[in-house]
C-alpha cells in the first residue's frame, strides 16, 4: 500500500486564502470559509495522485449529512469526470458514533478530543462542531479552543498592528514584508494571543439544515476587518456597495456551497481585481482582550478629502445649492408619497 504526504500550505495561502482576502470571504457574515476553501485544493491533489498511480476511482469519508461531500465531488467531477467516486460512510449509512467504532475496531487511533467533537483545522481556521456544541443555547467550554486564549486572560496591554496592503492584498506587518504563508501564520499567533478570532455561528448548510459551528480564525478576522476598512477609504460608494453587496457575498456563497468550479467565481474575482488595483495603503489595528478596532488608515488613493470634510475650514455648499440638492434628491419619493396619499 502506498501513502502520499503533501505539504500544500504555501499553495493554500497563495492561491486560496489570498483570493478569499481579496473577496472578503465570509459566509453569512461570520464564517471565513476555512474548511470550504481547503476542499478544492485537497480534491485537486487527490486527482493528481490518482492520475500518477493509474487509479480508476477515488474515495472520501464524508457522510450524507455534511457540506464536504459536495465540495469534494464537484471539484473531482470537474477535474476528472472519468474517475469513479466512492463514499463508504455514506453508502453504509454510518453515523459519527459508528465511524468512531469502525476506527477502533480496525486499530485506527482517534484522540479524546476528536471523539468528543468533530474538528477540522488548517492554516485559515479551526472548526469545531458536534457533541456538547449541538445545543445552540450552551456556551462553548474552554476545552473547545486551542488557537485563542480566553479574552479575559489576554494581555492587559493592547497590541497595535500596522497592516500594509497592495492591490487589495496584505504584504507586510509593522513594516516587515512577508510572503502569504508567513503573514497568515504570524497573524494567527498574534491574534490568538490577544483572544481574537473566536466565532460562534448558526450556519445554513448546503444540505438543508442549520448547524452550530464554533471557529477560531485570528488571522482571517483581523485581515477581513482591515481590508474592508481600506476599501471604504478608497472605493466610491457605488463601488463599495457593488463589491460588498454583490461580488463578495456571491463569491462567498459559491465557495461555501462547493461551487469552486463555477465559472462565475472566476468572473467575480476578475471584476474584483480591477477594483482592487486602488486598494493600496496601510491600516492600523488595535487588539485588546478579544476585541478589535480599526484606529487608523492611509492610502495614496484615498477618496477622503479633509479640505472638503473639515467642519471648521472645509467647503460648505451655499443655501441655494443645498436646497436644490435636497429637492432633486427626494423628488422620486415625494411624488410617490403625495400620489399615494390622494388615493387613500
N, C-alpha and C positions, 0 to 999 in steps of 0.2 A: 504494500500500500504506500502511495506517495503522499507527502504532505508539503504544502507550499506556504511559506510565511512571506507576507508582503507588507512592507512599511510604506504606506501611502499618505503619511501625514502632510508632507510638503505639497503633494498634488491636491490633497483635500483643502489645504489652506489657500492655495493659489487659484485653483480652478472652481472651487465650490463656495468656500466661506467668503472669499473676496467678492464673488458675484452677489452673494447674499447681502454683504455690507452695502454694495452699490445700490441694491434694490430694497434696502431697509426690510429685509426678510423677517417678518414677524407675523406668524399665523394667528388670526383673531386677536391681534394686538398684544399678545403676550409670549407666544412660543417662538423662539428663534430658529426653529427648523433644524436643530442639530441632527437628530436621527434621520429626518426626511432627506436632508442634504447628502448624508453618507450613503444611502441605499443605492442611488445610481452609480456611484463610484465602485461600491462593492460588486454590484451586478456586472459592471464593465470588466472588472478584474477577473471575476468568475468566468465570464465568457472567454477572456484571453487564455486562461488556464485550460478551459475545456478545448479550445482550439489546439493548444500546444500538445495536449495528451491524446487528442483524437477522440474525445468523448462524444456520445450522441445524445446525452441528457445531462441536466444539472438538477440539483435538489436544494431546497431550503427548508428551514424548520418552522416556518410560520403556521399558526393555526388559522382557522377561517374567520377569526374574530378581529384581527388586527389590521393596521394600515400597511404594514411592511410587505405583505403578500402582493398587494397592488403595486407597490414601488419596485420590488424586485422583478416581478413577472413582466410588467410593461416594458421595463428597460431591457430585459433579456430578449423579449419578443422583438423589440426594435433592432437590437444589435445582431441577433442570431435567430431568426424566425424558424430555422430548421431544428433547433435544439428542443428536445422534449423537456418539460419542466415537471419535476416530481415534488410533491409536498406531503411527505409521510404523515406528519402530525395532523394535517387537515384530512387526509384520506382516512386515517384511523379514528378521526373524531376525538383526538386527545385533549383533555383539559390540562391546565398547568400542573395540577397535582399529579396527573398521570404521566406527564413528561418528566417530572422530578423522580417519580417511582421508576420509570424506564431508565433514567440515567443511573440511579442507584443500583438497579438490577444488573446493569452492564458495566459497573465499576467506573463510571464517569463522575469525577468529583464535582460537587456543587457546593459553594461556600454557604455558610449560615445566612449571610446577608442576601444572597440570591434565592435562598429557599423561602425567605420571608417576603421579599419584594421582587418585582420584575425590573431589572436595571439595565440600562444601555448608556455607555458613555463614549465620547470621542473628544477631539480637540475643541469642539464648539459648544458642547453642552453635555450635562449628565442628566439623564431622565430616570425617574423612579415612579413606579405605579404598583398597584395591587396591594394585597394584604390589608393592613390597617388603613391604608390610604383610600380604600374603596368606600369609606364613609366620608362623604364630602363635608360633613359638619365637624369632623375631628381635626384638630390642629396637628400637623406633622410633628413627630417627635424628633429630637436632635439626632437620633441614630440614622435618620434619612439622609442627612447632609454629610458630605465628605470634602467638598471643594471650598466651602464657605464657613467662616466662623459665625456663631450666633451674633447678630448685630450688637447686643448688649455687652458682648465680650470683645468687640473690636477695639482697636486703639482709641484712647481718649483724645488724641490729636488728629485733626483731619489730614488727609493726604490730597495733595494737588497734583494734577497731571496736565501737561500741555500736549495735546494730540495734533499732529500735523497731517493734513490731507492734501493729496494732489489728484486732480481729475476724479474726485469723489472717493478715493481710496486712501486708507491710512498708511503713512510711510515712516513716521517717527514718533517716539515718546520722549518728552522733555528734551528735544533736540537730538536725540540719538536715533540715527537711521537704523531700521530693522527690516528684515525680509518678513513676508507674511507669517510664516511659521513662528519665528521668534517673537514677533509683535503680539500675536494672539496668546502665545504661551505666557509672555510677561504680564499681559493684562489679566489673564486668568489668575495668576498668582497675586498681583496687587489688589485686584478687585475682591478676590476671595478672602484675603487677609482683612479687608475692611467690611466684610459681611454683605458685599454687593453681589446681586445675581440670583437671589432666591425667587422662584416663581411658583405660585400655586394656582393651577389653571383648570377650569372646567372646559374640556375640549370637545369639539364636534368632530368625531371620527369620520373617515371616508365611508365606513361600513354601516352608518346609520344609527349609531348610538353615541352617547356622551360618555366621556371617561374623565376621572380626576387624575391629573398629571402634576407631578412636582419636578421642577427643573432647577439645576444650578448652571448658570451661564454668565459668569462675571464679565469676560471679555465681550461677549455678544451684547449684553445690556449697556455697557459703557460705550461701545462703538456705535450702537444703534442711536442712542440719545445724542451723542456728539455729532454724528454725521447728519442727522435730521436737523439739528440746530444750525449747522453750517449751511445746509440747503436753504433754510429760512432766511439767512443773511444774504444769500447770493441770488436765488431764483426769484423771478417775478411772481406775484400772487397767482397768476394763471398757470405758470409752470409748476409752482408748488402744489397746487390743488390737483393738477393732472398727474404729477409724479406720485404724490402720496395717495390720492384717492383712487387712481386707476392703475397706473403702472405697478406700483409697489404691492397693492392689495391683490391684484390679479396674479402677479408673479408668485407671491407667497401662497396663494390658493393652489396654483398649478403644482408647485413643488410639494406642498403638503399632500396633495391628492395623488401623488405618484406620477404626475404627468411631466416629468423632466424631459421626456422625448417630444412633447408637444411643440410644434414649430412656433407657436405664439410666444413661448418662453424666450426663444432666441430673439424674436422680433422686439419684444418688450425690452430686453437687455440692450439692443442696438439703439432703440429710442432713448433709453436712459443714458447710455454712453455719450450721446450727443449733448444732452443737457448737462451731464456731469463734467464736461470739459471746463466749466467755470467754477466748479465746487472745489476750490483750492484755498487753503488757508489754515488757520490754527484755531483750536477750541480748548479752552481751559476748563477743567472739570474738578469739582471738589467732592471727595468721597469721605463720608463720616458715618460710622455705625449703621451701615445698611442703606444709607440714603445717598443719592447722587444729585448734584446740582451743576448746571452749566453756569459758570460765573464770568465767562468772557469769550469773545470770538473776534477774529480778524480775517479779512480776505482782501486781496487786491481787486477782486471783482464784486465787492460788497455793493448791494443795491441801497444801502442805508446812507443818507446824507445828513450829517449833523447840521450843516448850514441850513437845510430845509426844516429839520425836525426841532431845532432848538426853540424853546418857548419864550426865551428872553430876547434873542437876537435873530432868530430864524425868520424864514419867509412866512408872511401871512397874506392870504387872499383878501381882496377888498370885500366890503359888504355886498356890493353888486355881484361880484364873482361867486361869492358863497351862496347868495340867494338863487342865482341862475343854476348853479350846480345842483342844489337841493331840489329845485323844481323839476329839472330834467331827470335827475336820478330816480325820483319817486313817481314819475309820471305814469308808468305802467300800472303800478299798484293803486295810485289814486283814482285813475279812470275806472279800474275794475271794481274797487270798493264802492264808488259812487253809483255805478250802474246796478250793482247788486242790491244796494240799499233801496233803490227805486223799485226793484222787483219784489221786495218783501211786503 
